[in-house]
Amino acid sequence: MPQINRYLMRLLRPLLGSAFGTDTAMVLGTVILSFLVFAESLVCVFWIFALSSLGEGYAFMAAVPYVYIIISYSSLLIFYRLKRFDSFTFTQLVMLLVMPFFMQWVIGGFQASSGVAFWAILSPVGALMILGTKQSTPWFLLFTVLAAISWYLNAVFAGHALPIPEALKNSFFVINMAGVATILYIAMRYFQSQKSKVMEALALEQARSERLLRSILPGSVADRLRGSNERIADSHEAVTILFADLVDFTRISADLPPAEVVDLLNMVFSRFDQLAEKYGVEKIKTIGDAYMVVAGAPDARVDHAHIIAEMALEVPSVIAELSTQAGRPFAMRIGINSGPVVAGIIGNTRFSYDLWGDAVNVASRMEHTGLPNEIQVSAASYQLLKDDYVFEPRGLVEIKGKGSVETYWLKAKRTMRSSNSNEIEDEVC
């Protein structure tokens, strides 16, 4: 079967390629239809020679399959010239449907022709595979009507039948039954094999689209977006946002070609993506050479501030490693703030999941007013973390829109040794 498929495609490729480019459905339809016509043409050749050998009185019978071959291949040549797939399909389906019934009537009914009208079933079956369920229905109804006419008028046709040798009748019967069954099986098998390939390709494309969607949106948001058309806009009362920005990246990359600048940013932020995945926080976006993540949205978690702090404390070692790897002195400012936000999806195309609110603005200001290789934390985040982490007070910092606010440098995670010694003694006592 694969050899037959390859042969047909190789035979039809010049026609198919010029007719409709890369339209897979039309290619498949033309291959199937051409195969049905070719197979029935071979049988028509047998009918022509078999009936012609019976004498001049059978010439009209022999002319029917001969006319079929002429019309079928003429339409194929016209299709090759005009590239009209719909006209080609209609003509071939009509010929596949009408010719077997007409030949049965001319020969003298069902018995005399050994049921040659069986071949007409190739028309609605071909329509089903090529045109689809809805458009194939009329073709099947026409087949049913012609079959009813043949049954109702069979006695009339039989009354005008010419004698046909019994051996030839038996040969016709075997060819009609076995031929139709074989051709249908081959055509359906080819159709099914192509359908399986299409379904596999579709599954791969769906998986690719799913991965792409989940790379753009948080998993839970992607599930909601895929499951309904609801507008996604949520309020989160307690999240922690981290902004990280490469210090003087414009100056560092000034002597690099654009491709290398992109590669450098990709190298840095790919490592940050790994950190975000490691700590289970949600990457929101990159803005130039800045990186933004959040914990506590879209899925709430009580340790949102702590998990952001853990990630932030690992950044210096990552930056040092990247500096060595790139041969350039990278430094980062990091800002952290906690508070309520509104989160949702904006846009109809190229949509993105984003956060809004004063907490986001303050986190951004924590980064802007910070120092290289330092983690500046707002008072809101400090209150959530002070019992478990070591801080250095920075004092008052002027924040746009906020005035002077108290900020802190996050230094390390607190251990038992760095806890208050009097408290430890009280516990022991």
C-alpha positions in Angstrom: 0.0 0.0 0.0 2.7 2.6 0.8 4.2 1.8 -2.7 0.9 2.5 -4.3 0.6 5.8 -2.5 4.0 6.9 -3.5 3.4 5.8 -7.1 0.1 7.8 -7.3 1.6 10.9 -5.7 4.6 10.7 -8.0 2.3 10.3 -11.0 0.0 13.2 -10.0 2.6 15.5 -8.5 3.1 17.7 -11.6 -0.7 18.1 -11.9 -1.3 18.6 -8.2 1.5 21.0 -7.6 0.5 23.4 -10.3 -3.2 23.0 -9.6 -3.4 24.1 -6.0 0.0 24.3 -4.4 0.0 22.9 -0.9 -3.8 22.4 -0.3 -3.6 19.0 1.4 -7.3 18.4 1.3 -7.5 18.9 -2.4 -4.4 16.8 -3.0 -5.9 14.0 -1.0 -9.2 14.3 -2.8 -7.6 14.3 -6.2 -5.5 11.2 -5.4 -8.5 9.3 -4.2 -10.7 10.4 -7.1 -8.0 9.7 -9.7 -7.5 6.2 -8.2 -11.2 5.4 -8.4 -11.3 6.6 -12.0 -8.2 4.7 -13.0 -9.4 1.5 -11.4 -12.8 1.7 -13.1 -11.1 2.5 -16.4 -9.2 -0.8 -16.2 -12.4 -2.7 -15.7 -14.0 -0.7 -18.6 -11.2 -1.9 -20.9 -12.0 -5.5 -19.9 -15.7 -4.8 -20.6 -14.9 -3.3 -24.0 -12.9 -6.3 -25.2 -15.2 -8.9 -23.6 -18.4 -7.4 -25.2 -16.8 -6.6 -28.5 -15.7 -10.3 -28.8 -19.3 -11.4 -28.8 -20.0 -9.8 -32.2 -21.3 -6.7 -33.9 -24.6 -6.8 -32.1 -22.8 -6.0 -28.8 -21.0 -2.9 -30.2 -23.4 -0.5 -28.5 -22.8 -2.2 -25.1 -19.1 -2.0 -25.6 -19.4 1.7 -26.5 -20.7 2.6 -23.1 -17.5 2.0 -21.1 -15.5 3.4 -24.1 -17.4 6.7 -23.9 -16.8 6.7 -20.1 -13.1 6.5 -20.6 -13.1 9.3 -23.2 -15.2 11.7 -21.0 -13.3 10.9 -17.8 -9.8 11.5 -19.2 -11.0 14.5 -21.1 -12.2 16.1 -17.9 -8.8 15.2 -16.4 -7.0 17.1 -19.1 -9.4 20.0 -18.8 -8.7 20.0 -15.0 -5.0 20.0 -15.7 -5.4 23.1 -17.9 -8.0 25.1 -16.1 -7.2 24.0 -12.5 -10.9 23.7 -11.6 -11.0 21.0 -8.9 -14.8 21.4 -8.3 -15.6 20.8 -11.9 -13.3 17.9 -12.1 -14.8 16.3 -9.0 -18.4 16.8 -10.2 -17.7 15.3 -13.6 -15.9 12.3 -12.2 -18.5 11.6 -9.6 -21.3 11.8 -12.1 -19.5 9.4 -14.5 -18.8 7.0 -11.6 -22.5 7.1 -10.6 -24.3 7.0 -14.0 -22.1 4.8 -16.2 -22.5 1.5 -14.2 -26.3 1.9 -14.0 -26.6 2.8 -17.7 -24.4 -0.1 -18.7 -26.6 -2.5 -16.6 -29.7 -1.2 -18.4 -28.1 -1.6 -21.8 -26.8 -5.1 -21.2 -30.2 -6.2 -19.9 -30.7 -5.8 -16.2 -29.1 -7.1 -13.1 -28.8 -10.7 -13.9 -27.5 -10.3 -17.5 -24.9 -7.7 -16.4 -23.9 -9.7 -13.3 -24.8 -6.6 -11.1 -22.4 -4.2 -12.9 -24.3 -1.3 -11.1 -22.3 -2.3 -8.0 -19.6 0.0 -9.3 -21.8 3.0 -8.8 -21.3 2.9 -5.1 -17.8 4.3 -5.7 -19.5 7.7 -6.4 -21.1 8.3 -3.0 -18.2 6.7 -1.2 -15.7 8.9 -3.1 -17.9 12.0 -2.4 -17.8 11.0 1.3 -14.0 10.9 1.4 -13.5 14.0 -0.8 -16.4 16.3 -0.1 -17.3 15.3 3.5 -20.5 14.0 5.2 -22.9 16.7 4.3 -22.1 17.1 0.6 -21.9 13.3 0.0 -25.5 12.8 1.1 -27.0 13.9 -2.3 -24.7 11.5 -4.1 -25.9 8.6 -2.0 -29.5 9.6 -2.5 -29.0 9.7 -6.3 -27.4 6.2 -6.0 -30.5 5.0 -4.1 -32.8 6.5 -6.7 -31.0 4.9 -9.6 -30.9 1.6 -7.7 -34.7 1.8 -7.2 -35.2 2.5 -10.9 -33.1 -0.4 -11.8 -35.0 -2.7 -9.5 -38.4 -1.4 -10.7 -37.6 -1.6 -14.4 -35.4 -4.7 -14.3 -38.0 -6.8 -16.1 -38.2 -4.3 -18.9 -34.4 -4.2 -19.3 -34.2 -8.0 -19.1 -36.7 -8.3 -22.0 -34.3 -6.6 -24.3 -31.2 -8.5 -23.1 -28.9 -10.2 -25.7 -27.5 -13.6 -24.8 -24.2 -13.6 -22.9 -22.2 -16.8 -22.3 -22.5 -18.1 -18.8 -18.8 -18.2 -18.4 -18.6 -14.5 -19.2 -21.4 -13.7 -16.8 -19.6 -15.5 -14.1 -16.4 -13.6 -14.9 -18.4 -10.3 -14.8 -19.8 -11.3 -11.4 -16.4 -12.1 -9.9 -14.9 -8.9 -11.3 -17.8 -6.8 -10.1 -17.9 -8.1 -6.6 -14.2 -8.5 -6.0 -13.3 -5.4 -8.0 -15.6 -3.1 -6.1 -14.6 -4.6 -2.7 -10.9 -4.3 -3.5 -11.0 -0.8 -4.8 -13.1 0.4 -1.8 -10.7 -1.2 0.6 -7.7 0.3 -1.0 -9.3 3.7 -1.2 -10.5 3.6 2.4 -7.2 2.4 3.6 -5.4 5.2 1.8 -7.9 7.7 3.2 -7.5 6.3 6.7 -3.7 6.4 6.5 -3.8 10.0 5.4 -6.3 10.8 8.1 -4.1 9.3 10.7 -1.2 11.4 9.5 -3.3 14.5 9.6 -4.6 13.7 13.2 -1.0 13.1 14.3 0.1 16.4 12.8 -2.9 18.1 14.5 -2.1 16.5 17.8 1.5 17.8 17.5 0.3 21.2 16.6 -2.2 21.3 19.5 0.6 20.3 21.9 2.8 23.0 20.4 0.1 25.5 20.8 -0.5 24.4 24.4 3.2 24.8 25.2 3.2 28.2 23.6 0.1 29.3 25.5 1.6 28.1 28.8 4.8 29.9 28.0 2.9 33.1 27.6 0.4 32.7 30.4 0.3 31.1 33.8 -1.0 27.5 33.7 -4.2 28.2 35.7 -4.9 31.3 33.6 -4.3 29.3 30.3 -6.8 26.6 31.5 -9.4 29.3 32.2 -8.9 31.0 29.0 -9.1 27.8 27.0 -12.2 26.6 28.9 -14.3 29.7 28.4 -14.5 33.2 26.9 -14.8 34.9 30.3 -12.8 38.0 30.9 -9.9 37.3 33.2 -9.5 40.0 35.9 -8.7 39.0 39.4 -8.0 40.8 42.7 -5.2 39.5 44.8 -4.9 40.9 48.3 -1.4 39.6 49.2 1.4 39.2 46.6 5.1 40.0 46.4 6.6 41.5 43.3 10.3 41.5 42.3 11.9 43.7 39.7 15.5 43.0 38.6 17.4 45.3 36.2 20.8 44.9 34.6 22.9 47.9 35.6 24.5 49.9 32.7 23.6 47.2 30.2 23.3 49.8 27.4 26.9 50.8 28.0 28.1 47.2 28.4 26.5 46.2 25.1 27.2 49.3 23.2 30.0 47.7 21.1 28.0 44.6 20.3 26.1 43.9 17.1 22.3 43.6 17.6 22.3 39.8 17.4 24.8 39.5 20.2 22.9 41.9 22.4 19.8 39.7 22.0 21.9 36.6 22.7 23.3 38.2 25.8 19.9 39.1 27.2 18.6 35.7 26.3 21.4 34.1 28.2 20.7 36.2 31.3 17.0 35.9 31.3 17.0 32.2 30.5 18.8 31.7 33.8 16.2 33.9 35.5 13.5 31.7 33.9 15.1 28.7 35.5 15.1 30.5 38.9 11.5 31.4 38.5 10.6 27.8 37.7 12.8 26.5 40.6 11.0 28.7 43.2 7.5 28.4 41.6 7.0 32.1 41.0 5.3 33.6 38.0 7.3 35.5 35.4 5.2 38.4 34.3 7.4 40.0 31.6 10.7 41.4 30.6 10.9 45.1 29.9 14.1 45.8 27.9 16.9 44.7 30.3 14.5 44.4 33.3 12.8 41.3 34.6 9.5 41.1 36.7 8.1 38.2 38.7 5.4 37.7 41.2 4.5 35.2 43.9 0.9 34.9 45.1 -0.7 35.4 41.7 -2.5 34.0 39.9 -2.5 31.2 42.6 -2.5 32.5 46.2 0.2 31.3 48.6 0.9 32.3 52.1 4.7 32.3 51.7 4.7 34.7 48.7 7.2 37.1 50.4 9.5 34.3 51.6 9.8 32.6 48.2 10.6 35.9 46.5 13.3 36.6 49.1 14.8 33.1 48.5 14.9 33.7 44.8 16.4 37.2 45.2 19.2 35.9 47.5 20.3 33.4 44.8 20.5 36.1 42.1 24.0 37.4 43.1 25.6 34.0 42.6 23.8 33.6 39.3 25.0 37.0 38.1 28.6 36.2 39.1 28.4 33.0 37.1 26.9 34.8 34.1 29.6 37.5 34.3 32.3 34.8 34.1 30.5 33.0 31.3 30.0 36.1 29.2 33.3 37.8 30.1 31.5 41.0 31.0 30.9 42.6 34.5 27.2 42.2 35.1 25.5 43.8 38.1 21.8 43.9 39.0 19.5 46.1 41.0 16.7 44.2 42.7 13.6 45.7 44.2 10.8 43.9 46.2 7.5 45.0 47.5 4.3 43.3 48.8 0.7 44.3 48.7 -2.6 43.9 46.8 -2.8 43.9 43.0 -5.2 43.5 40.2 -4.2 40.8 37.6 -5.7 39.9 34.3 -5.3 39.5 30.5 -5.2 42.5 28.2 -5.5 42.5 24.4 -7.2 40.3 21.9 -4.1 39.4 19.9 -0.7 38.9 21.4 -2.4 39.1 24.8 -0.4 39.1 28.0 -1.0 38.5 31.7 -0.1 41.6 33.7 -0.4 43.2 37.1 -1.6 46.6 38.1 -1.7 48.5 41.3 0.3 50.7 43.7 2.2 47.6 45.0 3.6 47.1 41.4 4.6 50.7 41.2 6.4 50.6 44.6 8.2 47.4 43.6 9.4 49.1 40.5 10.6 52.1 42.5 12.5 49.8 44.9 14.5 48.6 41.9 15.0 52.1 40.4 16.3 53.6 43.6 18.4 50.6 44.6 22.1 50.0 44.2 24.0 47.5 42.1 24.1 44.0 43.5 21.8 45.0 46.4 18.2 43.9 47.2 16.1 46.8 48.3 12.9 45.9 50.2 10.0 48.0 51.0 8.6 48.3 54.6 5.6 46.2 53.6 7.8 43.3 52.6 10.2 43.8 55.5 7.3 43.3 57.9 6.6 39.9 56.4 10.2 38.8 56.3 12.0 40.4 59.3 11.7 37.4 61.6 13.3 35.0 59.1 15.8 37.2 57.2 18.7 39.5 58.0 18.2 43.1 57.0 20.2 46.4 57.1 18.1 49.6 57.4 18.8 52.0 54.5 16.8 54.8 55.9 14.5 57.1 54.1 14.4 57.0 50.3 12.6 59.5 48.1 10.0 57.6 46.0 8.1 59.3 43.2 4.5 59.8 44.2 5.2 58.5 47.7 7.6 61.0 49.2 10.2 59.6 51.7 9.7 56.0 52.6 11.6 53.6 54.8 13.5 50.8 52.9 15.8 48.0 53.9 18.6 45.9 52.3 17.9 42.2 52.3 21.2 40.5 53.2 20.6 36.8 54.1 18.3 34.2 55.5 18.3 34.2 59.3 19.8 31.2 61.0 19.6 30.2 64.7 23.0 31.6 65.4 21.9 35.0 64.1 18.7 35.0 66.3 18.5 37.0 69.5 20.7 35.3 72.1 18.4 36.3 75.0 15.4 34.7 73.3 17.3 31.5 72.9 18.3 31.5 76.5 14.6 32.1 77.5 13.6 29.1 75.3 16.2 26.9 77.0 15.1 27.9 80.4 
